[in-house]
Amino acid sequence: MCQRRMGSFAWAVTEIASTAEIDRHIDTPSPRLLVLPVPDSHQVLGIAFTIRQNYKAIPLLLAVSCGSEELAVAAFRAGITDYFHLPGEESGLLNALQRLVEATPCESAPGPGSFPFIGDSPPMHAVKLNVARIAGSNSNVLITGETGTGKELVASAIHEMSTRRNQPFVCVNCAAIPDALFESEWFGYERGAFTGAHFRTAGWMESSHHGTMFLDEIGDMSLFAQAKLLRVIESKEFHRLGGKTNIRVDVRFIAATNRNLEEMAGNGKFRQDLYYRLNIARVHLPPLRDRREDIPPLLRHYMRDLSLQNQNRVTGMTDEVWNCLMEYDWPGNIRELKNILESIFVNAPHEKISFADLPEQFRKRIENNSSPNDDERQQLIIALMRTKWNKSKAAEELHWSRMTLYRKMHKYRIYTPRSA
C-alpha cells in the first residue's frame, strides 16, 4: 500500500496481485474505487459483474490496451463506471480518478427514490433503477421513447444524480441548427472570424466543459453535423471558428430521440460509428398507454399545480371524465395529458371537471378512441388461452403490465372461465 495526494484529499492505493484477493481487500476498509486492467476481457467482465452485484456504490474503472465498441457496451452492462484505452487516455483516467476521489466520501449511488418522475408502475420502477445505475457512471447515454414521454426530464435527472451535478447542463436541439451555423454555435468563434464577429465567443462545447451536454432530437441531426460531432466525441478537442488552438473538453453526452436509430444507421441515414459512441448506456421510456397505473398520480399532480397557478378551486372530475382519461391511449403521452389539463383550466371549470369542460377536439378523439377494437380483443383472448389463463404470463407475452391486462379484460368483458 502507498499514499497519494490529489487536491485536498489524501488517499491510499492498494495493488492487488490477483483476482482471488479482491474479496479480501474490498470489505475492510471499503475502497473508494477500483481500477481493473484487462489481460482477459471475459474474466474481468465477470469480476466486474460480481463486484457490482455485492457492492453497488463502488466506482469501477476499466483500463484496456486494446478494445472495441462491443467491449465498451459489454463493460457498461457488467457494471463498469468508465472505460479507458492505455496508453493514450492517461489524462482521462487521471481526471476520472480525481473527480471520483473528490466526491463526497460517504456518497453512495443514488437510489430510485431520488428520481423526479411521477408514477411507480412496474415499467417506471425499472426505468428508475436503470437511471440510478447509469447516473453513477460517466458513460454516454442514449434515451429513446415516443414524443412527450419525458426524455429531457430523464437527461436532467441523470445529470443531477451524477458527480457532474455542480457543473453545466447544456441542452441543444439538434433539429434546430442549420449546417451553416453548426461550427459557430457548437465550437464558438474568434473575433473577426466572420462579418459581425466582434468578440471572441464560446460555443456549446466549451460551455459544457466538465458538465453534461443533452443532445435532443439527435435523430434529426444532418450527416454533416454528425461527422463533426463524432470527431469531438472521439478526440475530446476542437478549435473555435477562425482559431488555430485546439481546446480540450471533458463532456458527458446524453442524446435523445423518438426515432429508430438502429434502422436509420442500417439505411445510411445515421452514422453507425456515432450511434455506437452514444449507445453505451440506454434508457427507454415506455409510452403512457403501457403504464396506465401512473395516469391517476399524474392527473392529481398536474391538477394540483394548475389549481395553485390559476387560483382555482377544482377538487376533481366526474366519473365519466375519469374513465375517459383512463381509457384514452395518449399518443402524445405525458405532454399531451398536461396540455389537455392546461386547456381545461384556461376555461375556469367548476369544482369538478365535467365532460363538457374537455376541449372539443379532444372530446372527438375520445369518442373515436372508445369504439371497440376487435383486433386487440382477439389478441388478448389468444394470449390468455395460450398461457392457460395465467394472467402474469399473458401480460408478459403482450408486453403489458398486469394492471393493463386486467383493465383490458374489463373493457372487453372477458371473464376467466371457471375451469381455468
C-alpha positions as CSV (number, residue, x, y, z in Angstrom):
1,M,0.0,0.0,0.0
2,C,1.3,3.5,-0.8
3,Q,0.0,7.0,0.0
4,R,-1.1,9.6,-2.7
5,R,-2.4,13.1,-2.5
6,M,-4.9,14.5,-5.0
7,G,-6.3,18.0,-4.5
8,S,-7.2,18.4,-0.8
9,F,-7.6,14.6,-0.2
10,A,-5.0,12.1,0.9
11,W,-5.7,8.6,-0.4
12,A,-4.1,5.2,-0.3
13,V,-3.5,2.9,-3.3
14,T,-3.6,-0.9,-2.8
15,E,-2.2,-3.0,-5.6
16,I,-3.9,-6.4,-5.8
17,A,-1.8,-9.1,-7.3
18,S,-4.6,-11.5,-8.4
19,T,-8.3,-11.5,-8.8
20,A,-8.6,-14.0,-5.9
21,E,-7.5,-11.3,-3.5
22,I,-10.3,-8.8,-4.4
23,D,-12.8,-10.1,-1.8
24,R,-10.2,-9.9,0.9
25,H,-9.5,-6.2,0.2
26,I,-12.9,-5.0,-0.7
27,D,-14.6,-5.2,2.7
28,T,-12.1,-3.7,5.2
29,P,-11.9,-0.8,4.6
30,S,-14.3,-0.5,1.7
31,P,-12.4,1.1,-1.3
32,R,-13.5,4.4,-2.8
33,L,-13.0,3.0,-6.3
34,L,-11.4,0.1,-8.2
35,V,-9.3,0.2,-11.4
36,L,-9.4,-3.1,-13.3
37,P,-6.9,-4.0,-16.1
38,V,-7.9,-6.3,-18.9
39,P,-5.5,-9.2,-19.6
40,D,-8.6,-11.3,-20.3
41,S,-11.7,-9.2,-21.1
42,H,-14.2,-12.0,-20.4
43,Q,-12.7,-12.7,-17.0
44,V,-12.6,-9.0,-15.9
45,L,-16.2,-8.5,-17.0
46,G,-17.3,-11.5,-14.9
47,I,-15.4,-10.0,-11.9
48,A,-17.0,-6.6,-12.5
49,F,-20.4,-8.1,-12.6
50,T,-19.8,-10.0,-9.3
51,I,-18.5,-6.8,-7.6
52,R,-21.4,-4.8,-8.8
53,Q,-23.9,-7.3,-7.5
54,N,-22.5,-7.1,-4.0
55,Y,-21.1,-3.5,-3.9
56,K,-23.4,-1.3,-5.9
57,A,-21.8,2.1,-4.9
58,I,-18.1,1.4,-5.7
59,P,-17.0,3.0,-9.0
60,L,-15.2,0.6,-11.3
61,L,-12.8,1.9,-13.9
62,L,-11.6,-0.3,-16.7
63,A,-8.2,0.1,-18.4
64,V,-7.7,-1.7,-21.7
65,S,-4.7,-2.0,-24.0
66,C,-7.0,-2.8,-27.0
67,G,-10.7,-2.6,-27.1
68,S,-13.8,-2.3,-29.2
69,E,-17.3,-0.8,-29.2
70,E,-18.7,-4.3,-28.3
71,L,-16.3,-4.5,-25.3
72,A,-17.3,-1.0,-24.1
73,V,-21.1,-1.9,-24.2
74,A,-20.4,-5.2,-22.5
75,A,-18.3,-3.5,-19.9
76,F,-21.1,-1.0,-19.1
77,R,-23.7,-3.7,-18.8
78,A,-21.4,-5.6,-16.4
79,G,-21.4,-2.5,-14.2
80,I,-18.2,-0.7,-15.3
81,T,-18.3,3.0,-14.4
82,D,-15.9,4.2,-17.0
83,Y,-13.6,2.8,-19.7
84,F,-10.1,4.0,-20.9
85,H,-7.6,2.9,-23.5
86,L,-4.0,2.8,-22.2
87,P,-1.7,4.1,-23.5
88,G,-3.3,7.1,-24.9
89,E,-6.0,8.1,-22.4
90,E,-3.9,8.6,-19.3
91,S,-5.2,12.1,-18.7
92,G,-8.8,11.0,-19.0
93,L,-8.2,8.3,-16.4
94,L,-6.5,10.8,-14.0
95,N,-9.4,13.2,-14.4
96,A,-11.9,10.5,-13.7
97,L,-9.9,9.4,-10.6
98,Q,-9.8,13.0,-9.3
99,R,-13.5,13.5,-9.9
100,L,-14.4,10.3,-8.1
101,V,-12.0,10.8,-5.2
102,E,-13.1,14.3,-4.6
103,A,-16.7,13.3,-4.5
104,T,-18.3,13.2,-1.0
105,P,-16.6,10.3,0.8
106,C,-19.8,8.8,2.1
107,E,-21.6,9.4,-1.2
108,S,-23.4,6.3,-2.5
109,A,-25.1,5.5,-5.7
110,P,-28.4,7.4,-6.0
111,G,-31.5,5.3,-5.5
112,P,-34.7,5.3,-7.4
113,G,-36.4,7.4,-4.8
114,S,-34.4,10.5,-5.9
115,F,-35.6,10.2,-9.4
116,P,-38.1,13.1,-10.0
117,F,-40.6,11.1,-12.2
118,I,-44.2,10.6,-11.2
119,G,-45.5,7.1,-11.2
120,D,-44.3,3.8,-9.7
121,S,-45.8,1.2,-12.2
122,P,-43.5,-1.8,-12.9
123,P,-42.2,-0.2,-16.2
124,M,-41.4,3.1,-14.5
125,H,-39.8,1.3,-11.5
126,A,-37.5,-0.5,-13.9
127,V,-36.6,2.9,-15.6
128,K,-35.9,4.5,-12.2
129,L,-33.5,1.7,-11.2
130,N,-31.8,1.9,-14.6
131,V,-31.4,5.7,-14.4
132,A,-30.0,5.5,-10.9
133,R,-27.4,2.9,-12.0
134,I,-26.5,5.0,-15.1
135,A,-26.2,8.2,-13.2
136,G,-23.3,6.8,-11.2
137,S,-21.2,6.2,-14.4
138,N,-19.6,8.6,-16.8
139,S,-20.6,6.9,-20.0
140,N,-22.6,8.5,-22.8
141,V,-26.3,7.8,-22.7
142,L,-29.0,7.3,-25.4
143,I,-32.6,7.9,-24.3
144,T,-35.3,6.6,-26.5
145,G,-39.1,6.8,-26.4
146,E,-42.1,8.4,-28.1
147,T,-42.7,12.2,-28.2
148,G,-43.8,13.5,-24.8
149,T,-42.6,10.7,-22.6
150,G,-40.1,12.9,-20.6
151,K,-36.7,12.3,-22.2
152,E,-35.4,15.7,-21.2
153,L,-36.5,15.2,-17.7
154,V,-34.6,11.9,-17.6
155,A,-31.5,13.5,-19.0
156,S,-31.7,16.3,-16.4
157,A,-32.2,13.7,-13.6
158,I,-29.1,11.7,-14.8
159,H,-27.0,14.9,-14.6
160,E,-28.3,15.9,-11.2
161,M,-27.7,12.5,-9.8
162,S,-24.2,12.3,-11.2
163,T,-20.8,13.6,-9.9
164,R,-21.2,16.4,-12.5
165,R,-24.2,17.8,-10.8
166,N,-22.5,21.1,-9.9
167,Q,-21.2,21.6,-13.5
168,P,-23.1,22.9,-16.6
169,F,-26.0,21.1,-18.1
170,V,-26.3,22.4,-21.7
171,C,-29.4,21.5,-23.8
172,V,-29.1,21.5,-27.6
173,N,-32.0,20.9,-30.0
174,C,-30.2,19.1,-32.8
175,A,-33.0,19.7,-35.3
176,A,-33.0,23.5,-35.0
177,I,-29.4,24.3,-36.1
178,P,-28.7,24.6,-39.8
179,D,-25.3,23.3,-41.1
180,A,-24.2,26.8,-41.9
181,L,-24.3,27.8,-38.3
182,F,-23.1,24.5,-36.8
183,E,-19.4,25.3,-36.1
184,S,-20.1,28.8,-34.8
185,E,-22.8,27.6,-32.4
186,W,-21.1,24.4,-31.3
187,F,-17.5,25.5,-31.2
188,G,-17.7,29.2,-30.8
189,Y,-15.6,31.7,-32.8
190,E,-12.7,34.2,-32.6
191,R,-13.1,37.9,-33.1
192,G,-13.1,38.7,-36.8
193,A,-13.9,35.1,-37.9
194,F,-16.8,36.4,-40.0
195,T,-18.7,39.6,-40.6
196,G,-20.3,40.6,-37.3
197,A,-17.9,38.6,-35.1
198,H,-16.9,41.5,-32.9
199,F,-15.9,39.4,-29.8
200,R,-14.5,36.0,-29.0
201,T,-17.5,33.8,-28.2
202,A,-17.6,30.4,-26.5
203,G,-19.7,27.7,-28.1
204,W,-21.8,25.0,-26.6
205,M,-18.9,22.6,-26.3
206,E,-16.7,25.0,-24.4
207,S,-19.7,26.0,-22.1
208,S,-20.3,22.3,-21.3
209,H,-16.7,21.6,-20.0
210,H,-16.7,19.3,-17.0
211,G,-20.5,19.0,-17.3
212,T,-23.2,17.3,-19.4
213,M,-24.5,18.1,-22.9
214,F,-28.0,17.0,-23.8
215,L,-28.5,16.4,-27.5
216,D,-32.2,16.4,-28.0
217,E,-33.7,15.1,-31.3
218,I,-30.3,13.6,-32.3
219,G,-32.1,11.6,-35.0
220,D,-32.8,14.8,-36.9
221,M,-29.1,15.9,-37.0
222,S,-27.7,16.1,-40.5
223,L,-24.9,13.7,-41.6
224,F,-22.6,16.8,-41.9
225,A,-23.2,17.7,-38.3
226,Q,-22.9,14.1,-37.2
227,A,-19.4,13.8,-38.6
228,K,-18.3,17.0,-36.8
229,L,-19.9,15.8,-33.5
230,L,-18.3,12.3,-33.8
231,R,-14.8,13.9,-34.1
232,V,-15.3,15.8,-30.9
233,I,-16.5,12.8,-29.0
234,E,-13.6,10.7,-30.2
235,S,-10.8,13.3,-29.8
236,K,-12.3,15.4,-26.9
237,E,-11.0,18.5,-28.6
238,F,-11.9,21.2,-31.1
239,H,-11.0,24.7,-32.2
240,R,-13.1,27.8,-32.4
241,L,-14.2,29.1,-35.8
242,G,-11.3,31.3,-37.1
243,G,-9.0,29.9,-34.4
244,K,-6.0,27.6,-34.6
245,T,-5.6,26.5,-31.0
246,N,-7.1,23.1,-30.0
247,I,-9.3,23.2,-26.9
248,R,-9.7,20.1,-24.9
249,V,-13.0,19.4,-23.2
250,D,-14.4,16.9,-20.7
251,V,-18.1,16.4,-21.6
252,R,-20.6,13.7,-21.0
253,F,-23.1,13.3,-23.8
254,I,-26.7,12.4,-23.3
255,A,-28.7,12.0,-26.5
256,A,-32.4,11.6,-27.0
257,T,-34.6,10.6,-29.9
258,N,-38.1,9.3,-30.8
259,R,-36.7,7.7,-34.0
260,N,-35.3,4.3,-34.6
261,L,-31.6,5.0,-34.8
262,E,-30.7,1.3,-35.4
263,E,-32.9,1.3,-38.5
264,M,-31.6,4.7,-39.6
265,A,-28.0,3.5,-39.2
266,G,-28.8,0.5,-41.3
267,N,-30.2,2.7,-44.1
268,G,-27.3,5.1,-44.0
269,K,-29.4,8.0,-42.6
270,F,-27.4,8.0,-39.3
271,R,-23.7,7.3,-38.8
272,Q,-23.1,3.9,-37.3
273,D,-19.9,5.0,-35.6
274,L,-21.7,7.9,-33.9
275,Y,-24.6,5.5,-32.9
276,Y,-22.1,3.2,-31.2
277,R,-20.5,6.1,-29.4
278,L,-23.8,7.3,-28.0
279,N,-25.5,4.0,-27.3
280,I,-23.2,2.9,-24.4
281,A,-25.9,3.2,-21.8
282,R,-29.6,3.0,-22.8
283,V,-32.8,4.3,-21.3
284,H,-36.1,3.5,-23.0
285,L,-39.2,5.4,-21.7
286,P,-42.4,3.4,-22.1
287,P,-45.5,5.2,-23.6
288,L,-48.2,6.3,-21.1
289,R,-50.6,3.7,-22.6
290,D,-48.3,0.9,-21.4
291,R,-48.3,2.3,-17.8
292,R,-51.8,3.4,-17.2
293,E,-51.4,2.9,-13.4
294,D,-49.4,6.1,-13.5
295,I,-52.2,8.2,-15.0
296,P,-54.1,8.9,-11.7
297,P,-51.0,10.3,-9.9
298,L,-50.1,12.3,-13.0
299,L,-53.6,13.8,-13.1
300,R,-53.6,14.6,-9.4
301,H,-50.1,16.2,-9.7
302,Y,-50.9,18.5,-12.6
303,M,-54.3,19.4,-11.3
304,R,-52.9,20.4,-8.0
305,D,-50.2,22.5,-9.7
306,L,-52.7,24.1,-12.1
307,S,-55.1,24.9,-9.3
308,L,-52.4,26.8,-7.4
309,Q,-51.2,28.6,-10.5
310,N,-54.7,29.7,-11.6
311,Q,-56.1,30.1,-8.0
312,N,-58.9,27.8,-9.0
313,R,-60.7,25.5,-6.5
314,V,-61.0,22.4,-8.7
315,T,-61.3,19.4,-6.5
316,G,-61.6,16.6,-9.0
317,M,-63.5,15.3,-12.0
318,T,-66.7,13.4,-12.7
319,D,-66.5,9.6,-13.0
320,E,-67.3,9.9,-16.7
321,V,-64.2,12.1,-17.3
322,W,-62.0,10.0,-15.1
323,N,-63.0,6.8,-17.1
324,C,-62.5,8.5,-20.4
325,L,-59.0,9.7,-19.5
326,M,-58.1,6.3,-18.2
327,E,-59.2,4.6,-21.4
328,Y,-57.6,7.1,-23.8
329,D,-54.4,5.9,-25.5
330,W,-52.5,9.2,-25.1
331,P,-50.5,9.2,-28.3
332,G,-48.8,12.5,-27.1
333,N,-48.0,10.8,-23.7
334,I,-47.4,13.0,-20.6
335,R,-47.0,16.2,-22.7
336,E,-50.5,15.7,-24.2
337,L,-52.0,14.9,-20.7
338,K,-50.5,18.1,-19.3
339,N,-51.6,20.2,-22.2
340,I,-55.2,18.9,-22.1
341,L,-55.4,19.8,-18.4
342,E,-54.0,23.3,-19.1
343,S,-56.6,23.8,-21.7
344,I,-59.3,22.8,-19.3
345,F,-58.1,25.3,-16.6
346,V,-57.9,28.1,-19.1
347,N,-61.7,27.9,-19.3
348,A,-62.0,28.1,-15.5
349,P,-64.0,24.9,-14.8
350,H,-66.3,24.4,-11.8
351,E,-65.2,22.4,-8.7
352,K,-65.5,19.2,-10.7
353,I,-64.4,18.8,-14.3
354,S,-67.2,17.5,-16.5
355,F,-67.1,16.0,-19.9
356,A,-68.3,19.4,-21.3
357,D,-65.1,21.1,-19.9
358,L,-62.8,19.0,-22.1
359,P,-61.6,20.7,-25.3
360,E,-63.9,20.0,-28.3
361,Q,-61.2,18.3,-30.4
362,F,-60.2,16.1,-27.5
363,R,-63.8,15.0,-26.9
364,K,-63.9,13.9,-30.5
365,R,-60.7,11.9,-30.2
366,I,-62.0,10.2,-27.0
367,E,-65.3,9.3,-28.8
368,N,-63.3,7.8,-31.7
369,N,-61.0,6.0,-29.3
370,S,-63.9,4.4,-27.4
371,S,-65.0,2.3,-30.3
372,P,-64.4,-1.4,-29.9
373,N,-61.0,-2.7,-31.0
374,D,-61.7,-6.3,-32.3
375,D,-58.1,-7.0,-33.1
376,E,-56.9,-6.1,-29.6
377,R,-59.7,-8.2,-28.0
378,Q,-58.8,-11.2,-30.2
379,Q,-55.1,-10.8,-29.4
380,L,-55.9,-10.7,-25.7
381,I,-58.1,-13.8,-25.8
382,I,-55.4,-15.7,-27.8
383,A,-52.7,-14.8,-25.3
384,L,-54.9,-15.9,-22.4
385,M,-55.8,-19.2,-24.0
386,R,-52.1,-19.9,-25.0
387,T,-51.0,-19.3,-21.4
388,K,-53.9,-21.3,-19.9
389,W,-55.4,-18.1,-18.5
390,N,-52.2,-17.3,-16.5
391,K,-52.5,-13.5,-16.2
392,S,-48.9,-12.9,-15.5
393,K,-47.6,-14.9,-18.4
394,A,-50.3,-13.4,-20.7
395,A,-49.3,-9.8,-19.7
396,E,-45.6,-10.6,-20.3
397,E,-46.4,-12.1,-23.7
398,L,-48.4,-8.9,-24.7
399,H,-45.7,-6.6,-23.2
400,W,-48.3,-5.2,-20.8
401,S,-48.4,-4.8,-17.1
402,R,-50.8,-7.0,-15.1
403,M,-52.9,-3.9,-14.4
404,T,-53.2,-3.1,-18.1
405,L,-54.2,-6.7,-18.8
406,Y,-56.9,-6.6,-16.1
407,R,-58.2,-3.3,-17.4
408,K,-58.4,-4.6,-21.0
409,M,-60.2,-7.7,-19.8
410,H,-62.7,-5.5,-18.0
411,K,-63.0,-3.2,-21.1
412,Y,-63.7,-6.1,-23.5
413,R,-65.8,-8.0,-20.9
414,I,-63.5,-11.1,-20.9
415,Y,-64.0,-13.3,-17.9
416,T,-61.8,-16.1,-16.6
417,P,-63.7,-19.4,-17.2
418,R,-64.4,-21.4,-14.1
419,S,-62.4,-24.4,-15.3
420,A,-59.2,-22.3,-15.7
